[in-house]
């Protein structure tokens, strides 16, 4: 049984704020098919295929992303060759190599690993195939992509953390906008990461750490677990954290699956 001076206040998922941050993008060339208009001398998109490498289909977000990509490519007169890397950088590299052998006209990918994705990108560059990254970026400076479209995940993490801080301070009648009041806050929280290799998780963590850190919140103990954007994994890592630290008051999660797994762990431990 969890015994705590305060009941668990909240499980905050960064994904709940998805779309609240500004979109970050590089300048992209005209979309495929732009030359289909009469009088346009550029090649048409008819019969062309675009390789699409997703990290997984384990989240509703990625299912929605896949549908959006496929629908838009179809609207542009392009065929989508969709492959799923199952959260494996090695498998994603193999998929890009396959796209290159097939001679696709372009590649769209959600980079599984912020650094290792530079390898398949270099292969696409060598084959003169434009490559577009969505949702996540590649942090290796050698990576040469045509465009990256992503949410401002750092802003997302910061906004979630600010909301969490307000909940904690309101409970104690402290002003979360007053740094001196915030320093009076004494509690224990959990920071439940997504994949540590994903740029989206790295950015969300950076946003959270702008709010909860040794300088701004010296009285807040932050326990870090890695739920890997997964219900099952989050439940597994949160159960012992809750048992060992019965004073946990709030959990910040990187996405909704992390939050669901955390909630399952809370319910399981309470039953015990």
C-alpha positions in Angstrom: 0.0 0.0 0.0 1.3 3.5 -0.9 1.2 5.8 2.1 1.8 9.4 1.4 1.2 12.7 3.2 -0.3 13.9 -0.1 -2.3 11.8 -2.5 -0.7 11.5 -6.0 -1.6 14.9 -7.4 -1.4 14.4 -11.2 0.1 12.5 -14.1 1.0 15.1 -16.7 1.7 14.0 -20.2 3.6 16.3 -22.5 1.7 14.9 -25.5 -1.5 16.5 -24.1 0.0 19.8 -25.2 0.9 18.6 -28.7 0.4 21.3 -31.2 0.6 24.1 -28.6 4.2 24.9 -29.5 5.2 26.5 -32.8 6.2 24.3 -35.6 9.9 24.3 -36.6 10.8 23.7 -40.2 13.5 24.2 -42.7 12.8 25.6 -46.2 11.6 22.9 -48.5 11.4 22.8 -52.3 8.1 22.8 -54.1 6.1 19.7 -53.2 6.3 16.6 -55.5 3.7 17.0 -58.2 4.0 20.7 -58.5 4.9 20.3 -62.1 1.7 18.5 -62.9 0.0 21.8 -63.8 -0.4 22.5 -67.5 2.4 24.6 -68.9 4.8 23.6 -66.0 8.0 22.2 -67.5 9.0 20.3 -64.3 8.5 16.5 -64.3 5.1 15.1 -63.2 4.6 12.9 -60.2 2.7 10.2 -62.0 4.0 6.7 -61.2 6.5 8.0 -58.6 6.9 6.3 -55.2 8.0 7.8 -51.9 9.5 5.6 -49.3 8.1 6.2 -45.8 10.0 4.9 -42.7 8.0 5.1 -39.5 9.5 4.2 -36.1 6.5 2.2 -35.0 2.7 1.8 -35.1 2.4 1.3 -31.4 0.9 4.8 -30.8 -2.2 6.5 -32.1 -0.1 9.5 -32.9 2.0 7.5 -35.4 -1.1 5.8 -36.9 -2.6 9.3 -37.5 0.7 10.5 -38.9 0.9 7.5 -41.3 -2.6 8.1 -42.5 -1.9 11.8 -43.1 1.3 11.1 -45.0 -0.3 8.5 -47.2 -3.4 10.6 -47.9 -1.3 13.7 -48.9 1.0 11.6 -51.1 -2.0 10.2 -52.8 -3.4 13.7 -53.3 -0.1 14.6 -54.9 -0.3 11.7 -57.3 2.4 9.7 -55.5 2.4 6.2 -54.2 3.6 5.5 -50.6 5.8 2.6 -49.7 5.4 2.4 -45.9 7.8 0.5 -43.7 7.9 0.3 -39.9 11.3 0.2 -38.1 9.8 -1.1 -34.8 12.0 1.3 -32.8 15.2 -0.1 -34.3 17.8 2.1 -35.8 19.4 -0.9 -37.6 16.0 -1.8 -39.2 15.4 1.7 -40.3 18.8 1.8 -42.0 17.9 -1.4 -43.8 14.6 0.1 -44.9 16.3 3.2 -46.3 18.8 1.0 -48.2 15.8 -0.9 -49.6 14.1 2.3 -50.7 17.4 3.3 -52.5 17.6 0.0 -54.3 14.0 0.4 -55.4 14.8 3.8 -56.8 12.1 5.8 -54.9 11.8 9.5 -55.8 12.0 10.7 -52.2 12.1 9.3 -48.6 10.1 10.5 -45.6 11.3 9.2 -42.2 10.7 9.6 -38.5 14.3 9.2 -37.3 14.5 6.4 -34.7 17.8 7.5 -33.3 18.8 11.2 -33.4 22.4 10.4 -34.1 22.5 7.1 -35.9 19.9 8.3 -38.5 22.7 10.2 -40.1 23.9 6.9 -41.6 20.9 6.1 -43.8 20.5 9.9 -44.6 24.1 9.9 -46.0 23.2 6.8 -48.1 20.2 8.7 -49.5 22.3 11.7 -50.2 24.8 9.6 -52.1 21.9 8.3 -54.2 20.6 11.8 -54.8 17.3 11.0 -53.2 15.8 13.9 -51.2 15.0 12.9 -47.6 12.5 14.6 -45.3 12.3 14.1 -41.5 9.0 14.5 -39.6 8.3 14.7 -35.9 11.9 14.1 -34.9 15.2 15.6 -36.2 18.7 14.2 -36.6 21.2 15.9 -34.3 24.3 14.8 -36.1 25.6 17.9 -37.8 26.7 15.9 -40.8 23.2 14.9 -41.7 21.9 16.7 -44.8 18.1 16.6 -45.1 15.9 18.4 -47.5 13.5 19.5 -44.7 12.6 18.7 -41.1 9.0 19.3 -39.8 8.6 19.0 -36.1 6.8 20.3 -33.1 8.6 22.6 -30.6 9.0 19.7 -28.1 11.2 21.8 -25.7 8.3 24.3 -25.4 5.9 21.4 -24.9 7.9 20.0 -22.1 8.3 23.4 -20.5 4.6 24.1 -20.6 3.7 20.7 -19.1 6.3 21.3 -16.3 4.9 24.8 -15.6 1.4 23.4 -15.3 2.8 20.7 -12.9 4.6 23.3 -10.9 1.4 25.4 -10.5 -0.5 22.3 -9.3 2.1 21.6 -6.7 2.3 25.3 -5.6 -1.5 25.8 -5.5 -1.8 22.9 -3.1 0.5 24.7 -0.7 -0.9 28.2 -1.4 2.4 29.2 -3.0 2.8 31.4 -6.0 4.3 29.4 -8.8 5.3 32.6 -10.6 7.3 33.8 -7.6 10.9 32.3 -7.6 11.2 32.7 -3.8 7.9 30.9 -3.2 8.9 28.1 -5.6 12.1 27.5 -3.7 9.9 26.7 -0.6 8.4 23.8 -2.4 9.4 20.4 -1.0 8.2 17.3 -2.7 9.1 14.3 -4.8 8.2 13.9 -8.5 9.0 11.5 -11.3 10.2 12.5 -14.8 9.1 9.6 -17.1 11.2 9.8 -20.3 10.4 8.5 -23.7 13.2 6.9 -25.8 16.4 8.6 -24.7 17.7 8.4 -28.3 14.7 10.3 -29.8 15.1 14.0 -30.3 11.5 14.6 -29.3 12.2 13.0 -25.9 15.5 14.9 -25.5 13.7 18.2 -26.2 10.8 17.5 -23.9 13.2 16.6 -21.1 15.1 19.8 -21.8 11.9 21.8 -21.4 11.0 20.0 -18.2 14.4 20.6 -16.8 14.1 24.3 -17.4 11.4 24.3 -14.7 12.5 21.6 -12.3 16.2 21.9 -11.6 18.5 22.3 -8.6 18.6 26.1 -8.8 14.9 26.9 -9.4 13.4 24.0 -7.4 16.0 22.9 -4.8 13.4 21.3 -2.6 12.0 19.1 -5.3 13.5 15.6 -5.7 13.2 14.4 -9.3 13.3 10.7 -9.9 14.0 9.8 -13.5 12.7 6.6 -15.2 12.6 5.7 -18.8 9.2 4.4 -20.1 10.2 4.4 -23.8 6.9 5.9 -24.9 5.3 2.6 -23.9 2.4 1.6 -21.7 4.0 -1.7 -20.7 7.5 -0.3 -20.1 6.2 2.7 -18.1 4.1 0.4 -15.9 7.2 -1.8 -15.3 9.6 1.1 -14.3 7.0 3.0 -12.3 5.9 0.2 -10.0 9.3 -0.1 -8.1 9.7 3.7 -8.2 6.3 4.1 -6.4 7.1 1.4 -3.9 10.5 2.7 -3.0 9.4 6.3 -2.9 5.9 6.5 -1.2 6.1 10.3 -1.1 5.9 10.7 -4.9 3.3 13.4 -5.5 3.4 14.0 -9.3 4.6 12.3 -12.5 5.6 14.1 -15.6 5.4 11.8 -18.7 6.7 12.3 -22.2 3.5 11.0 -23.9 0.1 9.5 -23.3 1.3 5.9 -23.3 3.8 6.7 -20.6 1.0 8.3 -18.7 -1.3 5.3 -19.1 1.4 2.9 -17.9 2.1 5.2 -15.0 -1.6 5.2 -14.0 -1.7 1.4 -14.2 1.3 1.2 -11.9 -0.3 3.6 -9.4 -3.4 1.5 -9.3 -1.5 -1.8 -9.0 0.7 -0.5 -6.2 -2.3 0.9 -4.3 -4.1 -2.5 -4.6 -1.0 -4.1 -3.0 
